[in-house]
Amino acid sequence: MARPFIRLLTITLIVASGCAPAPTRGPVPVSNVRSFEGVRRLAIISFDAAGFTLVEHRSQPGRTLDEVLAWAPYGAALRPLAALVHRGVSSGLARDHEIMVAGSVYDVAAGQVVAEAMAGQLRASGFLDEVRVVASEPIDTANRPKEALVRLTVTSWGLVRVRDDPDLFSSFSDVTGFLGVPGTGVVLWEHREDVTGPDQIQFEAFRRNPPLTRREVVKTLQRAGERLAAELLYARGAP
């Protein structure tokens, strides 16, 4: 009796997963600031805390599951099993889609893209004497002027499904920046930036056009770097 129902439940969940609303992106930009008007030279180092990801489905069953369980003889007892099946189906679908497009961006160094964009914006402002992107933390030497260090971490980036539309995706990136002076342990500034690209594109277009996927995610990473630079200049008091 239970086996036919479980098979029916699995099929229903596969269909329902395509209709489930997309996860809500978290609230963001958050900044903490201390005075750093004396900073004239800046080094930027980046870290990638995560690879490309595709954010697609909620992990919780939706209304369709409630309707199925309502008429099932053992609906209440089967709810934990149903939730587990739903998570497995959703995870499998998301992973398949992620594999389809991940090859387009396999060589994108997300942290480096953000760092270069931030550095370019800071140099263009003219408010700093020197801005450079470094591969490792600078070693303090007597013959080099003291400089502050920005540590960037790309916590997540990739494609996210547009809310209420299972076929449309946008690029996104979440980045955190910390500014400090090496050797002091003091954080002068910190900021989190969450950027979602303005374009909403059919998933099939991403799958068939790898340059499009690459272009969209790189643009969003660059926008995150530019926003971090703008926030840093604002905190510093630049007009």
C-alpha positions in Angstrom: 0.0 0.0 0.0 2.7 2.4 1.0 5.0 1.7 -2.0 2.7 2.9 -4.8 2.0 6.1 -2.8 5.8 6.7 -2.4 6.3 6.4 -6.1 3.3 8.8 -6.8 4.8 11.2 -4.2 8.2 11.1 -5.9 6.7 11.9 -9.3 4.6 14.7 -7.9 7.6 16.2 -6.2 9.6 16.2 -9.4 6.8 18.2 -11.1 6.3 20.5 -8.1 10.0 21.3 -7.9 9.8 23.1 -11.2 7.1 25.3 -9.8 8.6 26.0 -6.3 9.5 29.7 -5.7 13.2 30.5 -5.8 15.0 31.2 -2.5 15.1 34.7 -1.3 18.5 36.4 -1.5 19.7 37.6 1.9 19.7 41.2 3.1 23.0 43.1 2.6 25.2 45.7 2.4 26.6 45.9 5.9 29.5 48.2 6.8 31.5 48.9 9.9 33.9 51.8 9.8 36.8 53.3 11.9 38.7 56.3 10.9 41.4 55.7 8.3 42.0 59.1 6.7 45.7 58.6 6.9 45.7 55.7 4.6 47.5 56.6 1.3 48.7 53.3 0.0 46.6 50.1 -0.4 47.2 46.5 -1.3 44.3 44.2 -2.1 44.4 40.4 -1.7 41.5 38.1 -2.5 40.3 34.7 -1.4 37.7 32.4 -3.0 35.7 30.7 -0.3 33.4 29.0 -2.8 33.2 27.9 -6.4 30.6 28.6 -9.0 27.1 27.6 -7.8 23.6 27.6 -9.1 20.9 28.5 -6.6 17.6 27.0 -7.8 15.1 25.4 -5.4 13.9 25.7 -1.8 14.8 22.8 0.4 11.2 22.8 1.9 8.2 21.2 0.2 5.6 23.5 -1.2 1.8 23.7 -1.4 1.6 20.8 -3.9 3.0 18.4 -1.3 0.5 19.5 1.3 -2.3 18.8 -1.1 -1.0 15.3 -1.8 -0.6 14.4 1.8 -4.1 15.8 2.7 -5.8 12.9 0.9 -3.3 10.2 1.7 -4.3 7.7 4.3 -1.1 8.0 6.2 -0.3 11.6 5.2 0.9 12.9 8.6 3.1 9.8 9.2 4.7 10.1 5.7 5.4 13.8 5.9 9.1 13.4 7.2 9.7 10.9 4.4 8.1 13.2 1.9 10.3 16.1 3.0 13.4 13.9 2.6 12.4 12.8 -0.9 11.7 16.5 -1.9 15.1 17.6 -0.8 16.8 14.8 -2.7 14.8 15.6 -5.9 15.5 19.3 -5.6 19.2 18.8 -4.9 19.5 16.5 -7.9 17.8 18.8 -10.3 20.0 21.8 -9.2 23.2 19.8 -9.4 22.3 18.7 -13.0 21.7 22.3 -14.1 24.9 23.4 -12.3 27.0 20.9 -14.2 25.5 22.0 -17.5 26.8 25.6 -17.2 29.8 25.3 -14.8 32.2 24.5 -17.7 31.7 28.0 -19.0 33.4 29.5 -16.0 35.8 26.8 -14.8 38.8 29.2 -15.2 37.2 32.3 -13.7 39.1 33.4 -10.6 36.3 35.2 -8.9 38.3 36.8 -6.2 40.9 38.2 -8.7 38.1 39.7 -10.8 36.6 41.5 -7.8 40.0 42.7 -6.6 41.0 44.1 -10.0 37.7 45.9 -10.4 38.0 47.4 -6.9 41.6 48.5 -7.6 40.7 50.1 -10.9 37.9 52.1 -9.3 40.1 53.2 -6.4 42.9 54.3 -8.8 40.5 56.3 -10.9 39.3 58.2 -7.8 42.8 59.8 -7.3 42.4 59.7 -3.5 45.2 57.2 -3.0 48.8 57.4 -3.9 49.1 53.7 -4.8 46.7 50.8 -5.2 47.9 47.3 -6.1 46.5 43.8 -6.2 48.8 41.2 -4.6 48.9 37.4 -4.6 50.1 37.1 -1.0 50.2 39.4 2.1 52.9 42.0 1.7 56.1 41.7 3.8 56.8 44.8 5.8 60.2 46.2 4.8 62.1 49.3 6.0 62.5 50.7 2.4 58.8 50.5 1.5 56.2 53.0 2.7 53.6 51.6 5.1 50.4 50.5 3.4 47.0 49.2 4.4 45.6 45.8 3.3 42.2 45.0 2.0 41.2 41.3 2.3 38.4 40.3 0.0 36.5 37.0 0.3 34.0 35.9 -2.4 31.6 33.8 -0.3 29.4 32.8 -3.2 28.8 33.5 -6.8 27.1 32.1 -9.9 23.5 32.0 -11.1 20.3 32.4 -9.1 16.8 31.6 -10.3 14.5 34.6 -10.5 11.7 34.5 -8.0 8.4 33.1 -9.2 9.8 32.1 -12.7 11.4 28.7 -13.0 13.0 29.4 -16.4 14.8 32.7 -15.7 18.2 33.1 -14.0 20.4 36.1 -13.1 24.1 36.2 -12.1 25.0 37.0 -8.5 27.9 37.4 -6.2 28.4 37.9 -2.4 31.7 39.5 -1.3 33.1 40.7 2.0 36.0 43.2 2.4 38.1 44.0 5.4 40.6 46.9 5.6 43.4 46.8 8.2 47.0 47.7 8.7 49.3 44.6 8.8 50.8 43.9 12.1 48.3 45.9 14.2 45.3 43.5 14.2 43.0 46.5 13.9 40.1 46.4 11.4 39.6 49.9 10.0 36.7 49.1 7.7 34.5 46.1 6.7 31.7 45.8 4.3 29.6 43.0 2.7 28.2 43.5 -0.8 25.5 41.3 -2.3 25.1 41.9 -6.1 22.5 40.4 -8.4 22.8 41.1 -12.1 20.0 43.2 -13.7 19.4 40.8 -16.6 17.0 37.9 -16.4 17.9 35.2 -18.9 16.4 31.8 -19.9 18.5 28.9 -18.5 18.6 27.3 -21.9 20.4 30.4 -23.2 23.1 30.0 -20.5 23.4 26.3 -21.4 23.7 26.8 -25.1 25.9 29.9 -25.0 28.9 29.5 -22.7 30.3 33.0 -23.5 27.0 34.5 -22.3 27.3 32.7 -19.0 30.9 33.8 -18.5 30.1 37.4 -19.4 27.2 37.7 -17.0 29.0 36.3 -14.0 32.1 38.3 -14.6 30.1 41.5 -15.0 28.5 40.9 -11.6 31.8 40.1 -9.9 33.2 43.3 -11.4 30.2 45.3 -10.1 30.7 43.9 -6.6 34.4 45.1 -6.7 33.3 48.6 -7.9 30.7 48.8 -5.2 33.2 47.8 -2.5 35.5 50.6 -3.8 32.7 53.1 -3.7 31.8 52.1 -0.2 35.4 52.4 0.9 35.8 55.9 -0.6 32.5 56.9 1.0 33.7 55.7 4.4 37.0 57.5 3.9 35.1 60.8 3.3 35.9 61.1 -0.4 33.3 63.3 -2.2 
